[in-house]
């Protein structure tokens, strides 16, 4: 840097000297030219005066020539007419005078020539003056250039002064660097000395450990000897007592022998009575065994997997749709499956080798079963994990359905048959030999129905035979005609329930994609006989509402004028648009969202995204229920993706996973106690990406490591630029693009960093690894309807650092919050979505981790023991379902 400064100063000095030389030359040239101009102007003045005199003389000569010509003419005229001699003499005198004048005329001619030459010279002088004027203008331009050069010179002088100041600072820095080098050498010498001392101390510690182990072995031997000595003393005392006891016993034995002889007869009689009692007991036992066998045939079968019962249900539904059994018989058979009845289980197993007609006959003989005590729930959704998952919706549909199934309820799911779904996760997938016709755009379209089991649940897949190939687009969402795609699917799903003769107690629809089910059910299908169900609608994120032009609602057969009203489906911000989410809120019997805090937030103008007034009007049927997680899929004791499985009682496995992941990602692993912060998220504004970015740098400043596994909904974005956070509508896509680009820039910056790693894609196995390896987990969402990452993190012993919003506020409770009972405190929270909030939570978390490992380990164990399963959430839904069904049945009785 110093060399560059010196080189720049030298160049500036040289440029300054050249500029001054050019300036002096220009000034001297200007003075010379000005002198020449002055001389030429004097000559030009003299020439003008001479020209004026010559012109006057020329005029006089011309007058004389005219007079002479007149005289000659008169003379000739007079000579011809014989004039007198006097006149002739007079004329001769005149002629002589004229000759004198002619002599003068010769001089005039010479003057005329001189005038011409002066004119020529004058012209030349004018040309010279013109040239000098042009040169003068050039000189003026040169003056302007001089001014410019002067400005440049002043600028160069200021630059020179600035560079000289920088040079002095650089020289000071150079002296500081040399001082630091000396200090660094001293420090390295001290480090080497410390390393030697550490090696010596390590050897001494090893020797001390060996001595300690030997002392412990000696101590154990001493303890054993003392125990043996005590046992010997006890034995000695007891042997003396035993002698006395033997003497007493001998006396008693004699008395007993006498008594035995007397009681032989009594014992004989008792034996006879015993034999009679045994016979009576055997008879009773045989009767109980017979009764038990009869009772067992009526009890539920618990040793068959849920896939078995789901497959059996799908078989029965296939027979109904194919018109092989009646709806009444199908209902009775479903109830037997519902109860997991032994008879229908035996019948199904017995019919494996029979043809279909024989199997149908066998099943029809079982149609005299009593009604089932459980509820019949049908989920109509756009997602289901793991076959068709985009976000948390898929996890909720599967997790809630499995939990309700375990509680004894009949649960079925209806999905679109996407071309891009995970077909390998569907068991026994087959097409039914029947098509379901549904109305759309004034026509009837056929739909092929497929059945299969997913996670032990019966699932129906609807494949529309529509020319637009609604669900053969290679992606789940994001098409220009999503409104048409999912309104078509919603009507086709209800048509399937109607034509299959199903009578569900609850139809549960999710998000705007199947929100059409609620108005379709009450306006079109309840009048047709599909009227047994109550409608439950769950909105997982009010950010997405699926609004569209009101005219598009007519495609699925709904009455646009009747529904495009403020109290029905009309969007609150545009009178010519309809809002499916609003329609579901109005037409459903139960409305839920995914956490209690989020349910309060969306009833405000800021959080409701335009629907707060509608939610407040229907508040009596609206509530928030916190989601759960699939504790079978997310279980560190059985997780196949982990290097080592572990539990809350054996945390050594978590440390081993941390070390293994560091090696896998190429992070520095010298310090086992260095805290590792994890983050798994979608890079969208909702997730607080500007705070995640800050957390990365803050972790580095505080001596930690950071691993981010982040994905963007915009899959094709793979470029690098710097940008800032923009908060607007998440479905706009622009913010997703910006945030993904920004993090790719940061990822490139930290590509080979020893403490930071950013992986910008979704990787299922790596996500399990990060949960298990991280000590802390950052979730700084701007808003979060529920959130599952904080629950999964705690399940794996990673302490959450979360913002108090939505479901995060309902599941993460600050360790320093005295208003929360101690047993419920499980993480670190902050309120304001800014860098100061993140800093405060980070500092408290790092402080506890580094300075109080005992408390930290206890916090980790507490987090791992929290029950985040679906059991509690499913119980709340079960209660909502049951109350709604009970109210409907009571209303039906009174009418």
N, C-alpha and C positions, 0 to 999 in steps of 0.2 A: 504493500500500500504506500509506503514512504517513497520507494523508487518511482512509482507511478506519479506521485505528487511532484517530485523533483523534475521529472521529465515534462510534466504539464507546465510547470513554472518556466522552464527553459524555452519551451515553444512559445509561451506567451510573451516573453522578453524579446525573442527574435521577431515575432510579428509586430511588436510595438516599435522596434528600431526601423523596420521596413516601412511601416506606416508613416513615421516621422520624415524619413528620406523622401518618400513620394510627395509629402506635403510641401517640403522646401522646394522641390523641383517645380511643382505646380505654381507656387507663388512667384518664383523668378520668371517663369514663362508668362505669367499674367502681366507682370510689370513691363517686360519687353514689348509685348503686344500692345499695351496701352500707349507706350511711347510712339510706336509706329503709327498708331491710329491718330494721335495728336498731330504728327508731321503731315500726314496725308490730308487731314482736315484743313490745315493752313494752306497747303498747295491748292486744294480744291477751292478755297475762298479766293485766292489770287486769280486763279484761272477764270472764275465766274466774273470777276471785275473786268479782266481783259476782254472777255467775250462780250460784255455789255458795251464797252467802248468801240470795239470792232463792229458791232451791230449798228451802232449809231452812225459810224463813218460809212458803212455800206449803204445805209438808207440815203445818206447825203449824195453819194456817188451815183446811185440809181436815179435820183432826181436830176442831177447834172446831165446824165446821159440822155434823159428824156428831152431836156431843153436843147441839147446839141442836135439831136435828131430833128427836132422841130426847125432849128436854124438851117440845117442843110436842105431841108425840104423847101423852105422859103427861098433860099439862095437859088436853087435850081429853077424854081418857078419864076423868080424875078429875072434871071439870066435869059430866059427864053422870051421875055416880053420887052427887052431893051431898056433896062432901067438906067438911071443916071449914074454918073461916075461917083457922085457923092454917096449915093446909097451903096454903090459897090465898094467904096473905100470903107464905108461904115461896116459893111458886111465882112470886108477883109479883116477889119479890126476885131470884129466879133469872132471871126474864124480863128484869128491868132489867139484871141482869148480862149476860144474853145480848145485850141491846140494845147494851150497851157493847162487847161482843165484835163485834157486827155493825158497830158504828162502826169498830172496828178492821178489820173485813173489807173495808170500803170502801178503807181504805189498802192492804190486801193486793191488792185488784184493781188499784190503781194500780201497786203493785209488780210485779204479773204483767204488766201492759202494758209496764212498763219492762224486765222480763226478756225479753219478746218482742222488744222493740226491740233489746236487747243481743244476743239470738240472731241477729237479722237482721244487726246490725252485725258480729257474730262471723263469720257466714257470708261477709259481704262481705270481712272481713279475711282469712278463709281463702282466698277466691278471689284476693285481692291477693297473699297469700303464695305461692299456686301460680303466679301469673303471674310473681312475682319470682323464684321458683325456676327457672322456665323461662328467665327472662332471665339468671339466674345460670349455668345450663348453657350458654346462648349465650356468656356471658362466658368460661366455661371453654373452649368451642370457640375463642373468640377468643384465649385463651391459647395454645392449640395452634397457631393460625394465627400468633400472635406468634412462637412457637418456630420455625415453618417460615420465617417472614419473616426471623428472625434468622439461620437457616442460609443462606437465600438471600443475606442481606446479607454473611455471611462468605465465601460462594462468589464473590459479585460483587467483594468486596474482593480475593480472591486472583486472580480474572480480571483485575481492574484492574491489580494489580501485574504480572501476566504481560504484559498489553498494554503497560504502561509500559516493561517490559524490552525487549519487541519493538520498541517505538517507538524506544528508545535505539539498539537494534541497527540498525533501519531508517535512523535518522539517520546512524549511522556508515556503513552501506552507501551511503546517498545521497552522503555526502562522498567515499566511495571512488569512486562512479560518476562524480562530477564530476571527480575526479582522473584516472580512466581516460579520460574524454572528452578531457581536455587532452592526456593522453599519446597517445590515438588520433589527435588532430589533428596532433600532432608526428610520429607515425608516418606518417600520410598525406602529410605534407609531405616526409618523408624518402623515402617510396615514389615520390612524384612526381619528386624529385631523382634517385633511382636510375633511374627510367624514362628521364629525360632523358640521364643518363650512359649508360644501356644503348643508347639510340638513337644517341648519338654513337659508342659503342664498335662498334655494329653497322655504322654507316657506315664507320668506320675499318677494320673487319674486311673489309667488302666491297671497299674500296680495296686493302687488303693482298692479298686473294684475287686481284683483277685484276692487281696487280703480280706476284704469285707465278705466275699463269698465264702472264703475259708472260715472266717469267724461265724458266719451264719450256719455253716455245716456243723461246726463244733457246738454251736448253741442248740441246734436240733438234736444232736447226740446227747447233750446234757439234759435237754428236756425229756427225751425218751428214757434216759436213766432215772430221772426223778419220777417219771410216771411209773416205771417198773418198780421203783422202790415203794411208792405209795401203794401200788397194787399188792406188793408183797406184804406190806403192813396190814392192809385190809384183809388179805387172805389169812394172815396169822390170827387176827382177831376173829375172823369168821370161822376158822377151823375150831377154835375153842368153843365158840357158841354152838357149832355143829355137833360137837361131842355131847354137850348138854341136851341139845335138841334130839339126838339119836336115842338117848336114854329115855326121854319123855315119849318119843314115838314108839319105842318098844313096849312101853307100858300101855299106850293107847292101842297098839296092834293086838295085844292080848284081849283087851276089852272088845275090840272090833270083831275078832274071831268068834267071840262068844255071841255077839249080836248077829253076826252073819249066819251062824248056824240057826239062830231063831228066825231069821228073816227069809230063809230059802223058800219056805212055803209061800210067803207073801210075794216074793219076786216071781215065782212061777205063775201066780195068778195075774200079776202085772204084765207078764209076757203075752199071755193069752189075750188080754185086753188090747195090748199094742198091736198084735197081729190083726185083730179085727179093725182097729183104727186105720192101719196101713191100707187095708183093702178098701175101706170107705174113701180114703184120700185118693187112691188110684182112680176110683170111679169118678170122683169129682174132677180130677185133673184131666181125664179123657173128655169129659163134657166141656171143660173150659177150652181145650185145644180145638174142639170142633167149632165152638162159638167164635174163637179167635180167627179161625180160617175164614168163617163167613164174614166177619167184620173186616178182615184184611182185603177181601175182594171189593169192598166199598170205599176204602181209603185211597187218597191220592198216591200216585206212583212218583217217588222222588228220585229214583235212580236213573231216569232217562234224561238226556240233555235237552235243552230248550230247542235245539235244531230239530229234534224228533217231533215235538209238538207243533212247531211252526210248519214243518213239512206236511204234517197230517192236516192242519188247517187249510193249507194251500190246496191240498188234494180235494178236500170237501168243497171248497169254493170253486175249484175247476169243474167238479161235477154239477154244481148249481148252474154255472154259466153255460155249460154244455147241455143243460136241460136233462140231466140223467137222474137227478133227485129234485124234490120240491123244496121250496124255500122253508117250509115248516120243518121238514126232516133235516134240512141243513142246519137250521137253528138249534134243534135238539142235539145233533151231532157236535156242533161247535161248543155247546155247553158241556158235553162230556169231555171234549178236549180241554176246555177251560178248567174243568175240575181235575184234569189229569187222571181220569177214571181208568182203573185197571182193565175193565172189560173192553173199552175201545182200544187200549194199548195191545191187549192180547189179540183182538180182532185184526188190527193192522199188521201185527207180526205174522199172524196166521195166513193173511191174504197175500203175502209176498210171492208165493208160488202160484197163485190163482190168477185167472184173467180178470179184466176190469168188471165185467158184468157180475161175476161171482163175488168179487170184492164189494160191489155196491149192494148186493143182496145181503151179504154178511153184516155190513154196517147198518142197513135199514132195520135189522132185527134188534138193534140196540137203541131205537128211538123212543124209549119210554123213561128217560132220565129226568129227575127233577131240575128246576131252574138253578143256574149258577149264582153264587152270592157276589161275584166280582163285577167290575165294570168293563164295558167293551169300548175301547178307545182306538180311534183311527187318526193317525197323523198324516196330514197332506202337506208336503214340504218340497222345497227345491234342492235341499241338501241332506245328506246323511253320511256320517263318517263310518267306515273309511272309504266307501265306494264313490261318493260324490261330495267332496269336501272342499270348500273355499275358505271359510272362516269358522267362527264359534258356533254358528247355527247347526252345522253338521254334527258337532260334538253333543250339542244339547238334545237333538232329536234322538240320537242313539242312546246317550246316557240316561235320559229320562225314560225312554221306552223300556230299556233293560230293567231299570229300578222298579217301574210299575209292573212289569211282567213278574219279577221276583215277589212282589206283594200279592200275586194271585189274580191280576187283571189280564184280560185278553187285549193285546196290543198289536196293531197292524200299521204298516207305513205304506203310503203311495208316493212314488217318485216318477219324474220323467225318465225315460230311457235315453240317457245321453250317449253319444258315440264315444265320448272321451272319459267315461267313468271307469273305475278300476274293476273290470269284470272278474279278475282272479280272486276278488274278495267276496264274490257272491257264490254261495253253495247251491247246487241243484237247480241252476237257472234253466228254465224251460218255457216255451211259449204255449199258451192255452189254445185249444182247438176252437176258438171262438173270437169274434171281433165285437167291439163295442162302438156303436155309432153315437157321435156327438155333434151338436149344432155349432156352426161358426160361419159368419159372413153370409147368412141366408141359405146355407147348404148343410147337408149331413156328411160328415167325414168319418171314415172307419179308423179305429184305433186297435192295434194289436196289443194284447195284454200278456206280459211275461211275469212269472213268479219265481221266487228264490228266497233263500234265507241269508241274512246278514247279521253276524254277531248273535245268532240264535233267534232272530226276529223274522216274522213273515213279512215279505216285502213284495208289493206289486209295482211293476214298471210299465208305464204307458208309452207306447210308441205310435205317435200320430202318423197316419197315411195322408199327409197334407203336402201339396206340391212345393211349399216353401221349406220343407224339411226342418221344422222348428228346432229339433234337438239333435241335429246332425251338423253342427257348426264348428266342432273342435274346441269349444269352450262353453262354460256354464252360463256366464253373464257377459254383458258388454255389447250385445247386438243392437242394431238400430230399431228392431221390432220386438224388443223384450216385452213390452206391454201386451202385444198380441200373443206372443209365445206362451206367456204364463197365464193369461186369461183363458186361452184355449185349454191349457193343461188343467186349470182349476175346474172348468166345466166338465172335461172328460173324466176327472177323478170322481166327481159327484155322480156322473152317469154310470160309472162302474159300480158304485155302491148301490144305486137304484136297480140296475139290471141284475146284479148278483143277489138281490133280495136281502142285503145286509141291514141290520137295525142297530147301529152303534148308539151307545149312550153319549159319547163325546166325540165330536170332530174337532181336532186341534190343528189350526193352520198357523203358519209362521211367516212373518215379514211380508213386505208388499207383494212378493211374487205369488203367494197363495192367499192374500187378503181378499181376493175376489170371491172366495168360497162363501164368506159370510152373506153378502147380498144375494148371490146366486142361490144359496140354500133356502133362504126365507122367501125370496120372490118367485123362484121357479120350481124348486125340488120338494119343498115341504107340501105344496098343494098336490104334487104327484104321488105322495105317499111316503117319501123319505123324510119322515117327521119325528123320528124317535130321539134325535140327538139334540144336545146343547152345543153351541159353538164356543170354542175357546180360541182366542187370538193372542199370540205372543209377538211383540215387536222387539227384536234384538238390538236395533240401533235406529233411532228416529232420524238420523242423518239421511237415511235412504227411504224415500216415500213413493217413488215410481209414478209421479204425476204425469198426466198426458192430456191431450185434447179431449174434451168431453165426447166428441163424436166417435172416438175409438171404442168407447164402452159398448156401443151397439153391436160390435162384432160378435161378442159372446152371448148376445140375446137379452141383455139388460135394457130396461126402459130408460133412455137418456133423460128425457124431460122430468121423469119422476125422481131420478137419482141425482141429477145435477142441481141440487138445492142446498142452501146453507146448512140445513139440519140433517143432510145425508152425506153425499159423496163430493159435493162441490169443494174445490180447494179454497182454503181461507184467504189466499193471496191473489187468486185469479179466478174470476167467475166463469170463464170459458174452459176451465180445466177441471178434471176430476182427480181425486186423491184416494188411491186404494186403501192406504193405511187408515185414513179418516173413515172410509166406508166400513172397514172391519171393526173399528172402535164403536161405531154407531150400531152395527147390526149384530155384534157378538154378545153372548150372555156373560162371558168372562174375558177380561182384557188384562194381560200381564206384561211386565217387562222383566229384565234379568237381574235386578238388584233393588232393594228398598230405597237406597239413596238416589239411584238413577230415576226411580219412579217419582221422587220429589223434585229432582232437577228438571225433568221434562214438563212439569206442570208450571214452570216459569217461562217468561217470554224468551229468555236467552237460551234455555235448554230444549224447549219444545219444538223448535224449528217450525213455528207457525201453527202447531197443533195444541198448544197449551190451553187455549180456551175450550177446545173440544174435550180434552182430557179432564179438565176441571168440571165440565158439565156432566161427564159420565164417571165421576170419581168414585162413586159407590161400587162400581164393578171393576175398578182398576187397582192393581197392586203390584208390588215388585217382589220377586222370589229369587234369591241368590242361586245362581247355577252351581252345580257340583262338577267334579271331574271323575273320569273313569279310573278308579283306584286299582283296577286290574291291569290296565295298560300302563299306568304311571305308578310303578311299584319298585323302589330300589332294591328290595329283597329278591325280586325275580326278574329284573330287567335284563334282557339278553343283550342289549346294546352296550352295557357297561363292562369295563375291564374287570371290576370286582363288585359283586353284590354286597349290600350292607344294610344295616338297620339302625334305629335310634340307639340301641344298646351296644352296637359295634361300629363306631365311627371311623375306625382305622381304614375301612374300605373306602370311605369318602376321600381320605387323604391320598390313598393309592390311585384313585380315579383322577384326582387333581394332578398328581405327578405325571400320570400317563397321558393326560390330555395336553399338558404343557409340552411334553416330548413330541406328541403327534402334530401340534401346531407350530413347533419350532420356537416356543417361548423360553426365556431364561428360567431355569429351575434350580438355581443354586440355593435359594432361600426358601425352605419349605413353609415358613411362616408368612411369606409375602402374600397379602390378601389378593384374591382374584374376584373381579366383578364381572358378572355375566349379564347379557341382554339378548333376548330373542323377541323380535318384533317385526311387524310390517312397517316399512318406511313411508308412513302417511302422516299428515299434519296432526291428526287426532292423537298419535302416540307421543307427541312432544319431541320431535326429532332435533329441535334446536337445543333442548335440554340433554338429550343423549349425547350430542356432539360435545357439549360443555362437560358432561360427566367423563367422557374419554380423557380430555386434557386434565381435568381435575384429579382423576385417578392417577395419572402419570405424575402430577405434582406431589401427590401424597404418598408416593412410593408403592403404588399397587400395580396390578395388571388388569387388562380389560379385554374381553372377548365379546364381539357382537356377531350374532347370526341374524341378518336382516334381509328381507325380501320386499320387492315392490310389485304392486298389482300390474304395473306397466312392464310386461316381460321383455319388450324389445329395446328398452333403454340401456345402452352400454357405452356412454360417453362420459367425459370427465371435464367438469368445470366447477368454478366456485360460485356459490349463490347464497342467498339468505333465506330465512324461514318466512313463508307466506301462509297466513291462516285464512282459509276460505272454504268453499264447499268441497268436501272430500271427493265427491263423484265427478268433479270437474276434470281430474286427471293431471292438470298442470302442476299442482303442488307435488303429486307423487313423482312426476318426472324430475322436478327440481331437487327434491330430497334425495332421490336415488343418485342423481348426478353428483350432488354434493358429497355423499358418502363414498362414491367411487373415487372422488378426489382425495378424501381423507384416507381411504384404503390404500391408494397408491403412495400417499405420503408415508404411511406406516407399513409399507409392504414387507420390509425386512426388519422391523423394529423388534427388539427383544422382549417388550412388555405389552405390545398392542397387537391385536389381530382382528381384522374385520372381514367376515365372509358374507358376501352379498348374494346369497341364494338361500333356498330352504332345503335343509338336509335333516330328515327324520332321525337318523341314528346319531348325528352330531348334536341335535337338540337334546337328546337324552343325556349325552356325554357332558354337555355344558351345564345342565341342571345339576348333575351329580358332582361336577368338579368345582363349581363356583362357590365362594364363601358368601357373597352378597349378590343380590339381583336387583337391577334398576328398572322401575316402571314409572316414568314421569309423565303419564298421559295428561293431555289437556282435558279430555273427558273420556270416560271409560264406562260403558254400560254395565259390564260385569268384570271381564278379565279372567282368564284362566291361568296365565303365566305365574301370577303371584301364588296361587294355590299349588301348582305343580312344583314351583321352586321350594316352597316350604315342605312339601312332601319329600323332597330330596335333600332337605337340610340346608338350603340356601336362603339366607335371611333377606327378606324384601326391603327395598328402599323405594317407597311409593308416594305418589301425590294423593292427597285426601280428596278423591272424587269418585262418584258412582260406586261400582262394586268394590273398588280398592278401599274405599272408606268403610265398607261393610265386612272386609276380610283381613285388613292389615291394621293393627293397633300398636301405637308407639310405645316403646319400652319405657319412655320417660313420662308418659301421660298418667298422672296420679288419679285422674277421674275414671280410669279403666282398671278393673280388678287385675291383680298381678298375674293370675293364671291365664288371662286372655291376651296379654301383651306379647307380640310376636314379631315386631319389625321396627322400622324407622320411617316416619312420615313427614311430609311438609305440605303446606297449604298453597302458597303462592307459586304459580308456574313460571318461576324465574331462576336465574343463576344463584341468587342468594339463598333461596329455598333449598336448592340442591346442595349447595355448599354446607349449610347447617346440618342437614341429615347425613351427608357423607362424613363430616368431621366427627359427629357423635358415633357413627357406626365404626369408623376406623379406630377411634379412641378406645371403644370397648373391645374391639378385636385385638388390638396390639397390647393393651395394658391390663386386661382382665380376661384371660383365656378360659378360666373356670366358668365365669358367668356366660361367656360366649358359647361354650360347649353346652351349657344347660339350656340356653336359648335355642340352639340348634335342635336339641332333643325334644324340647317342647313343641317346636314347629313341626317336627316329623310326626309327632303323636296326635296332631290336630286331625279331626275327621272331616275331610272335604268331599266325602263320597256323595252320591246322588240320593242316599237314603232319606236324609232330612228334607231336601227339596222335593223329592217325589211324594213324601207324606203331605207336604203343603198343597201340592197339586191334587193329590188324592182327596184331600178335604174339600178343596174348591170344586172339584168334579162332583163329589157326592152331594154337597149342598145344592149345587145347581140342578142336578138330576132330581133330587128330592123335592125342590121347589116346583119343578116342572110337573112331576107326578102329582103333587098335592093340588096344583092348579087344574090338572086334567080331571081329578076326582070332583072338584067343586063345580066344574063346568059340565 
